[in-house]
Amino acid sequence: MHTIIASLGFPLWLRVTHYINLLFIGLLIRSGIQILAAHPRLYWTDSSNPRKAWLKLTKKKVPEDKLYTSMDDEEPVTPVLALPGKDNLGLGRHWHFFSVIFWALNGLIYVILLFATGEWSRLIPTSWSIIPDAWHTFLTYITFHIPPASDFHPYDPLQQLAYAGVVFILAPLMILTGAAMSPSIEGRFPWYIKIFGGKQGARSIHFLVMLAFTIFVIIHTALVLIVHFTDNIRNIVFGTLNSDVGAAILIAVIALVIVAAIYIWASWYTLRHKRTMQHALGTLVDPVRHALLHREKSKQHYKQSDITPYFWVNGRPPECEEYKRHAVRCFADWKLEIGGLVEHPLSLSLGDLRELRVQKQITKHNCIQGWSGVAEWTGVLLSDVLHLVKPLPEARYLVFTSYQKGKESVKPELKEAQDATFYEVIDMELANHPETILAYEMNGKPLPLEHGAPLRLRVETVLGYKMVKYLRSIELVADYSQIGLGQGGFREDYQYYGRGAEI
């Protein structure tokens, strides 16, 4: 029965999933370019040393005589290539995760139907003879000849190998390496990312697979237009050769115009309605992300030898006079204010914090821009601090406020954020994770100024932008909608990041 079904033309489900794949793979590639531009360097080791990058997509050089942050390295991208374009990492990520949900579901449906209907027999090679046959077809193409129609069953041998490779090698590899870049998965399953040589290895492979997809799409499209075009267009649109070629061309053109219009609209509308798109895309992305990743707890136990000698800096130390006075006095008079929905508000000095139970952990830091680094952090469990202040039952979130302002955290072009106070919000579940700490040391020494002295938050299953540096206060609240612009953090307010940062 399967053989009989497979001998028919191209079924409707195959043509529909092919079209849906075309739409979402384009959205994925364009939003992926936006994400890559936030840190346009690729590495094979997790130290992310810019001088050891195997690929650099920027002309910028890291100076040795002044502080140069990862924000300085970010490159704006034209909306012609990137989605949405310009400096919009947060919205690019929203589009990327929105697209990958539909792309993966479409691919799953395709594979299920491929085996359920017997179509797999036309795609998956069943004989080693396909290797020499494919080589012969390659020589035909490379010498600018076209294989006869009799070589297509319905694909020629080279096509069959290429399609099988895309479906069963490239697509799964794209998903697996994407998962390996999630700090939640990295934290919970440290062994998993070792399969790819670490987070940066996974990121590099992810990029190479994206290139492979792009090259495949270009070559595939060119061959559709060049090789037996009338047969191809009738099969693609109607699934059979017994159809009108003129109607097939018209429908194909309309379908491609719709895809192009969606690509143009996605950038145009997103750049003009950023908050709307942040919420609209987040409506689907946030529940999926939360369900899959939010409950994972970090189990990282890296060795001293894993500590990376190079550790990027993101953001500059605060310029306010209060912070400068504390820094000059080595934070002798500094105190962390903890209040809000608690029974016992506290003001804790560095000395007070050091008297609490000490926790040391060597973990991997994952920046939203893409770089990573391993360091040893020493501090106090946040859960121990919460035990001292005793949160009230209605307390659901913790608001961490920094001495930093927007001018030290974002580019000058983002004018509306320059005077805003940097803050971030996490929920009580993250606050009680076994590796969520308030760190006052890095690699056995007092926390350096550029890395957040005197105290910074460490939450090892989320991205670095949630781990507030230069801590000033912690407030427990029932709701964060009235804090800042109400989105759950400075980056969420002004750069349209997602409040959840598990991937």
C-alpha positions as CSV (number, residue, x, y, z in Angstrom):
1,M,0.0,0.0,0.0
2,H,2.8,2.5,1.0
3,T,4.6,1.8,-2.3
4,I,1.4,2.5,-4.3
5,I,0.7,5.7,-2.4
6,A,4.3,6.9,-2.9
7,S,4.0,6.3,-6.6
8,L,1.4,9.0,-6.9
9,G,2.2,12.7,-7.4
10,F,3.2,15.1,-4.7
11,P,0.4,15.0,-2.0
12,L,-1.2,18.1,-0.7
13,W,0.3,17.8,2.8
14,L,3.8,17.7,1.3
15,R,3.2,20.8,-0.8
16,V,1.7,22.7,2.1
17,T,4.5,21.8,4.6
18,H,7.0,22.7,1.9
19,Y,5.4,26.2,1.6
20,I,5.2,26.7,5.4
21,N,8.9,25.7,5.7
22,L,9.8,28.3,3.1
23,L,8.1,31.0,5.1
24,F,9.6,30.2,8.5
25,I,13.1,29.2,7.4
26,G,13.4,32.7,6.0
27,L,12.1,34.3,9.2
28,L,14.6,32.2,11.2
29,I,17.6,33.1,9.0
30,R,16.8,36.8,9.1
31,S,16.2,36.9,12.9
32,G,19.3,34.8,13.3
33,I,21.3,37.4,11.5
34,Q,19.9,40.0,13.9
35,I,21.0,37.9,16.9
36,L,24.5,37.2,15.5
37,A,25.1,40.9,14.9
38,A,24.8,41.5,18.7
39,H,28.1,39.7,19.1
40,P,29.6,39.2,15.6
41,R,32.4,36.9,16.6
42,L,32.5,33.1,16.6
43,Y,34.7,30.9,18.7
44,W,35.4,27.2,19.4
45,T,36.1,27.7,23.1
46,D,33.9,29.1,25.8
47,S,36.3,31.8,26.9
48,S,35.1,33.9,23.9
49,N,38.4,35.6,23.7
50,P,38.0,38.1,20.8
51,R,41.6,37.6,19.7
52,K,40.9,33.9,19.2
53,A,37.7,34.1,17.3
54,W,37.7,31.9,14.2
55,L,35.3,34.2,12.4
56,K,35.0,38.0,12.9
57,L,32.1,39.7,11.2
58,T,33.1,43.2,12.4
59,K,35.9,45.6,11.7
60,K,36.1,46.7,15.3
61,K,39.2,45.9,17.3
62,V,39.2,45.4,21.1
63,P,41.5,48.1,22.5
64,E,43.9,47.2,25.4
65,D,44.2,50.7,26.9
66,K,40.6,51.3,27.8
67,L,37.4,49.6,28.9
68,Y,35.7,48.1,25.8
69,T,32.3,46.3,26.5
70,S,30.4,43.8,24.5
71,M,27.8,46.5,23.8
72,D,30.5,48.4,22.0
73,D,31.0,45.4,19.8
74,E,27.4,45.2,18.6
75,E,26.7,45.9,14.9
76,P,23.5,47.4,13.5
77,V,22.1,45.5,10.5
78,T,20.0,46.6,7.6
79,P,16.3,45.4,7.7
80,V,16.9,44.1,4.2
81,L,18.9,41.2,5.8
82,A,17.9,41.1,9.4
83,L,14.6,40.8,11.2
84,P,13.6,43.4,12.3
85,G,16.9,45.2,11.6
86,K,19.1,47.9,13.2
87,D,20.0,47.4,16.9
88,N,17.1,45.3,18.0
89,L,18.4,42.1,19.6
90,G,15.4,41.7,21.9
91,L,12.9,41.8,19.1
92,G,15.1,39.7,16.9
93,R,15.0,37.0,19.6
94,H,11.2,37.3,19.9
95,W,10.9,36.6,16.1
96,H,13.5,33.8,16.2
97,F,11.7,31.9,19.0
98,F,8.3,32.6,17.5
99,S,9.4,31.2,14.1
100,V,11.2,28.2,15.5
101,I,8.0,27.0,17.2
102,F,6.1,26.8,13.9
103,W,9.1,25.6,11.9
104,A,9.7,22.7,14.3
105,L,6.0,21.8,14.5
106,N,5.7,21.9,10.7
107,G,8.8,19.7,10.4
108,L,7.4,17.2,12.9
109,I,4.1,17.0,11.0
110,Y,6.1,16.5,7.8
111,V,8.2,13.7,9.2
112,I,5.2,11.9,10.7
113,L,3.3,12.1,7.4
114,L,6.4,11.1,5.5
115,F,6.5,7.7,7.2
116,A,2.7,7.3,7.6
117,T,2.1,7.7,3.9
118,G,5.1,5.8,2.5
119,E,6.6,9.0,0.9
120,W,9.8,8.2,2.9
121,S,10.7,5.6,0.2
122,R,11.3,8.4,-2.3
123,L,13.4,10.5,0.0
124,I,15.5,8.1,2.1
125,P,18.1,6.2,0.1
126,T,17.7,2.4,0.4
127,S,20.8,1.4,-1.7
128,W,24.5,2.4,-1.6
129,S,24.2,2.7,-5.4
130,I,22.9,6.1,-4.9
131,I,26.4,7.4,-4.1
132,P,27.9,6.7,-7.6
133,D,24.6,7.8,-9.1
134,A,24.6,11.0,-7.3
135,W,28.3,11.6,-8.3
136,H,27.3,11.1,-11.9
137,T,24.4,13.6,-11.5
138,F,26.8,16.1,-9.9
139,L,29.2,15.8,-12.9
140,T,26.2,16.4,-15.2
141,Y,25.3,19.6,-13.4
142,I,28.9,20.9,-13.0
143,T,29.5,20.5,-16.7
144,F,26.3,22.6,-17.4
145,H,24.2,19.8,-18.6
146,I,20.7,18.8,-17.5
147,P,19.8,15.2,-16.5
148,P,17.1,13.7,-18.5
149,A,13.6,13.6,-17.1
150,S,13.9,9.8,-16.7
151,D,16.4,10.3,-13.9
152,F,13.8,11.9,-11.6
153,H,11.8,9.4,-9.4
154,P,10.6,12.0,-8.5
155,Y,14.1,13.3,-7.6
156,D,17.4,12.7,-9.2
157,P,20.0,10.9,-7.0
158,L,21.8,14.1,-6.0
159,Q,18.5,15.7,-5.1
160,Q,17.5,12.7,-3.0
161,L,20.7,12.8,-1.0
162,A,20.5,16.6,-0.5
163,Y,16.9,16.5,0.6
164,A,17.5,13.6,3.0
165,G,20.5,15.4,4.4
166,V,18.5,18.6,5.0
167,V,15.6,16.8,6.6
168,F,17.4,14.3,8.8
169,I,20.8,15.9,9.4
170,L,20.7,19.7,9.1
171,A,17.3,20.3,10.7
172,P,17.9,18.2,13.8
173,L,21.4,19.6,14.2
174,M,19.9,23.1,14.1
175,I,17.5,22.2,16.9
176,L,20.1,20.4,19.0
177,T,22.7,23.2,18.8
178,G,20.0,25.8,19.5
179,A,19.1,24.0,22.7
180,A,22.7,23.8,23.7
181,M,22.8,27.6,23.8
182,S,20.1,27.8,26.5
183,P,21.6,28.6,29.9
184,S,18.7,26.6,31.5
185,I,19.7,23.5,29.6
186,E,23.4,24.1,30.0
187,G,22.9,24.6,33.8
188,R,20.7,21.5,34.2
189,F,22.6,19.2,31.8
190,P,26.3,20.4,31.7
191,W,27.2,17.2,29.9
192,Y,25.0,18.0,27.0
193,I,26.9,21.0,25.7
194,K,30.1,19.0,25.8
195,I,28.8,17.0,22.8
196,F,29.3,20.2,20.7
197,G,32.6,21.3,22.4
198,G,30.8,23.8,24.7
199,K,28.4,26.6,24.2
200,Q,30.6,28.4,21.7
201,G,31.1,25.2,19.7
202,A,27.3,24.8,19.5
203,R,26.9,28.5,18.5
204,S,29.5,28.1,15.7
205,I,27.9,24.9,14.4
206,H,24.5,26.6,14.6
207,F,25.9,29.3,12.4
208,L,27.5,26.9,9.9
209,V,24.2,25.0,9.6
210,M,22.4,28.3,8.9
211,L,24.9,28.9,6.1
212,A,24.3,25.4,4.8
213,F,20.5,26.1,4.8
214,T,21.0,29.4,3.0
215,I,23.2,27.8,0.3
216,F,20.8,24.9,-0.1
217,V,17.8,27.3,-0.6
218,I,19.7,29.3,-3.2
219,I,20.9,26.2,-5.2
220,H,17.5,24.5,-4.8
221,T,15.6,27.6,-6.1
222,A,18.1,28.0,-9.0
223,L,17.7,24.3,-10.1
224,V,13.9,24.5,-9.9
225,L,14.0,27.4,-12.3
226,I,16.6,25.9,-14.6
227,V,16.0,22.1,-14.7
228,H,12.7,21.0,-16.2
229,F,11.0,24.1,-15.0
230,T,7.5,23.3,-16.3
231,D,7.5,19.9,-14.7
232,N,8.8,21.3,-11.4
233,I,6.3,24.1,-11.2
234,R,3.3,21.8,-11.9
235,N,4.5,19.3,-9.3
236,I,5.2,22.1,-6.7
237,V,1.8,23.7,-7.1
238,F,-0.6,20.9,-8.2
239,G,1.4,17.8,-7.3
240,T,1.0,16.3,-10.8
241,L,2.3,16.8,-14.3
242,N,-1.3,16.6,-15.6
243,S,-2.0,20.3,-14.9
244,D,-2.0,23.7,-16.5
245,V,1.5,25.2,-16.4
246,G,0.2,28.7,-16.8
247,A,-2.0,28.4,-13.7
248,A,0.8,26.8,-11.8
249,I,3.1,29.7,-12.6
250,L,0.5,32.2,-11.6
251,I,-0.3,30.5,-8.2
252,A,3.5,30.1,-7.5
253,V,4.1,33.8,-8.1
254,I,1.2,34.8,-5.9
255,A,2.5,32.5,-3.1
256,L,6.0,33.9,-3.3
257,V,4.7,37.5,-3.3
258,I,2.8,36.7,-0.1
259,V,6.0,35.3,1.5
260,A,8.0,38.4,0.4
261,A,5.2,40.7,1.7
262,I,5.3,39.0,5.1
263,Y,9.1,39.4,5.3
264,I,8.8,43.1,4.5
265,W,5.9,43.7,6.8
266,A,7.6,41.9,9.7
267,S,10.5,44.3,9.7
268,W,8.5,47.4,8.8
269,Y,5.7,46.9,11.4
270,T,8.1,45.7,14.2
271,L,10.4,48.7,13.9
272,R,7.3,51.0,14.2
273,H,5.4,49.1,16.8
274,K,8.1,47.6,19.1
275,R,6.0,47.3,22.3
276,T,3.1,45.8,20.4
277,M,5.3,43.2,18.8
278,Q,7.1,42.4,22.0
279,H,3.7,41.5,23.6
280,A,2.2,39.9,20.5
281,L,5.1,37.5,19.9
282,G,5.6,37.0,23.6
283,T,2.0,35.8,24.0
284,L,3.1,32.6,22.2
285,V,6.8,32.4,23.0
286,D,6.6,33.0,26.8
287,P,4.3,30.1,27.8
288,V,6.3,27.6,25.7
289,R,9.6,28.8,27.1
290,H,8.3,28.8,30.6
291,A,6.8,25.3,30.3
292,L,9.9,23.8,28.8
293,L,12.7,25.5,30.7
294,H,11.7,27.6,33.7
295,R,11.7,24.8,36.3
296,E,15.2,23.5,35.5
297,K,17.7,23.9,38.3
298,S,21.4,24.4,37.7
299,K,23.8,21.5,38.5
300,Q,27.0,23.0,37.2
301,H,30.3,21.8,38.8
302,Y,33.1,23.1,36.6
303,K,36.7,22.7,37.7
304,Q,39.3,25.4,38.4
305,S,41.0,24.5,35.2
306,D,37.8,25.4,33.3
307,I,37.9,29.0,34.4
308,T,38.3,31.2,31.3
309,P,41.1,33.8,31.4
310,Y,39.0,36.2,29.2
311,F,35.6,37.4,30.5
312,W,33.8,40.1,28.5
313,V,32.3,43.1,30.3
314,N,28.8,44.2,29.6
315,G,28.0,47.8,30.7
316,R,30.1,50.3,32.6
317,P,30.5,51.0,36.3
318,P,28.0,53.6,37.7
319,E,28.9,57.3,37.4
320,C,26.7,58.5,40.3
321,E,28.5,60.3,43.2
322,E,27.1,57.9,45.8
323,Y,28.5,54.9,44.1
324,K,31.9,56.6,43.5
325,R,32.1,57.5,47.2
326,H,31.4,53.9,48.2
327,A,34.1,52.6,45.7
328,V,36.7,55.0,47.0
329,R,36.1,53.6,50.5
330,C,36.1,50.0,49.2
331,F,32.4,49.8,50.0
332,A,33.0,50.0,53.8
333,D,29.9,52.0,54.3
334,W,27.8,50.3,51.6
335,K,24.7,48.4,52.6
336,L,22.2,46.3,50.7
337,E,18.6,47.4,51.5
338,I,16.1,44.6,51.5
339,G,12.4,45.4,52.0
340,G,9.0,45.4,50.5
341,L,6.6,42.5,51.3
342,V,8.8,41.0,54.1
343,E,8.4,40.7,57.9
344,H,11.9,41.9,58.7
345,P,13.4,44.5,56.4
346,L,17.2,44.5,56.6
347,S,20.2,46.6,55.7
348,L,23.2,44.3,55.2
349,S,26.8,45.4,54.8
350,L,29.5,43.4,53.1
351,G,30.6,42.3,56.5
352,D,27.1,41.1,57.4
353,L,26.9,39.1,54.1
354,R,30.3,37.5,54.7
355,E,29.1,36.2,58.1
356,L,26.4,34.2,56.4
357,R,26.8,30.7,55.0
358,V,29.3,30.9,52.1
359,Q,28.7,29.3,48.8
360,K,31.3,28.9,46.1
361,Q,30.4,27.7,42.6
362,I,32.2,27.6,39.3
363,T,29.6,28.2,36.6
364,K,29.2,29.4,33.0
365,H,28.0,32.9,32.3
366,N,25.9,33.2,29.2
367,C,25.3,36.7,27.8
368,I,22.2,37.4,25.7
369,Q,24.6,38.7,23.0
370,G,26.1,35.3,22.6
371,W,29.4,35.3,24.4
372,S,30.2,33.1,27.4
373,G,32.8,32.7,30.2
374,V,33.4,30.4,33.1
375,A,34.2,31.9,36.6
376,E,34.2,31.0,40.2
377,W,31.7,33.0,42.2
378,T,31.6,33.3,46.0
379,G,28.7,34.7,47.9
380,V,25.6,33.9,49.9
381,L,22.6,31.9,48.9
382,L,19.7,34.2,48.1
383,S,17.4,31.7,49.8
384,D,19.4,32.2,53.0
385,V,18.8,36.0,52.8
386,L,15.1,35.4,52.2
387,H,15.0,33.2,55.2
388,L,16.2,36.2,57.3
389,V,13.7,38.7,56.0
390,K,10.8,36.2,55.9
391,P,8.8,37.1,52.7
392,L,5.0,37.6,53.2
393,P,2.7,35.1,51.5
394,E,1.7,37.6,48.8
395,A,5.4,38.2,47.7
396,R,5.8,36.7,44.2
397,Y,8.7,38.6,42.7
398,L,12.1,40.2,43.7
399,V,13.1,43.5,42.2
400,F,16.9,44.0,42.1
401,T,17.9,47.7,41.7
402,S,21.4,48.8,40.6
403,Y,23.4,52.0,41.0
404,Q,23.7,51.8,37.2
405,K,21.7,54.1,34.9
406,G,20.8,53.6,31.4
407,K,23.7,55.7,30.2
408,E,26.1,53.0,31.5
409,S,24.0,50.1,30.2
410,V,22.9,51.0,26.6
411,K,24.1,53.0,23.6
412,P,23.6,56.8,23.6
413,E,21.2,56.4,20.7
414,L,18.6,55.0,23.1
415,K,18.0,58.5,24.5
416,E,14.8,57.7,26.5
417,A,16.7,55.2,28.6
418,Q,19.8,57.3,29.5
419,D,18.5,58.4,32.9
420,A,16.5,55.3,33.8
421,T,17.6,53.2,36.7
422,F,18.8,49.7,35.9
423,Y,16.7,47.0,37.5
424,E,15.5,43.4,36.8
425,V,12.8,41.1,38.2
426,I,12.9,37.4,39.0
427,D,10.3,35.2,40.6
428,M,10.5,33.4,43.9
429,E,11.1,30.1,42.2
430,L,14.4,31.4,40.6
431,A,15.3,33.1,43.8
432,N,15.3,29.8,45.7
433,H,17.3,27.8,43.1
434,P,20.3,26.1,44.8
435,E,22.8,28.1,42.7
436,T,21.2,31.5,42.9
437,I,23.5,33.6,45.0
438,L,24.5,37.2,45.8
439,A,28.2,37.2,44.8
440,Y,30.8,39.4,46.4
441,E,33.9,37.6,45.0
442,M,34.9,36.5,41.5
443,N,37.8,34.0,41.0
444,G,38.8,34.2,44.7
445,K,39.1,38.0,44.7
446,P,36.7,40.8,45.7
447,L,34.3,41.5,42.8
448,P,36.0,43.8,40.3
449,L,34.4,47.1,39.5
450,E,33.7,46.2,35.9
451,H,32.0,43.0,37.0
452,G,29.6,44.5,39.5
453,A,31.3,45.4,42.8
454,P,30.4,45.3,45.6
455,L,27.6,42.7,45.0
456,R,25.9,41.1,42.0
457,L,23.1,38.6,41.5
458,R,23.9,35.2,40.0
459,V,21.1,33.0,38.6
460,E,22.7,30.2,36.7
461,T,19.8,29.1,34.5
462,V,19.2,32.5,32.9
463,L,21.0,34.9,30.6
464,G,23.3,37.5,32.1
465,Y,21.1,40.6,31.7
466,K,19.0,39.3,34.6
467,M,22.0,39.1,36.9
468,V,22.0,42.7,38.2
469,K,25.4,44.2,39.0
470,Y,26.2,47.0,41.4
471,L,23.4,46.0,43.7
472,R,21.7,48.8,45.7
473,S,18.5,47.2,46.9
474,I,16.1,44.2,46.7
475,E,12.4,44.7,47.0
476,L,9.8,41.9,47.3
477,V,6.6,42.7,45.5
478,A,3.3,41.0,44.5
479,D,3.4,42.6,41.0
480,Y,5.9,44.5,38.9
481,S,3.6,46.2,36.5
482,Q,4.0,49.6,38.2
483,I,7.8,49.4,38.4
484,G,9.8,51.1,35.6
485,L,7.7,50.8,32.4
486,G,6.2,47.6,33.8
487,Q,7.8,45.0,31.6
488,G,9.8,43.2,34.3
489,G,13.2,44.9,33.9
490,F,15.3,47.6,32.3
491,R,16.2,45.6,29.2
492,E,12.6,44.5,28.9
493,D,11.4,48.2,29.3
494,Y,13.7,49.8,26.8
495,Q,15.2,47.1,24.6
496,Y,12.1,44.9,24.4
497,Y,13.8,41.7,25.8
498,G,11.7,38.9,27.1
499,R,11.2,38.7,30.9
500,G,12.1,35.1,30.8
501,A,15.8,34.5,30.0
502,E,16.2,30.7,30.0
503,I,17.2,30.7,26.3
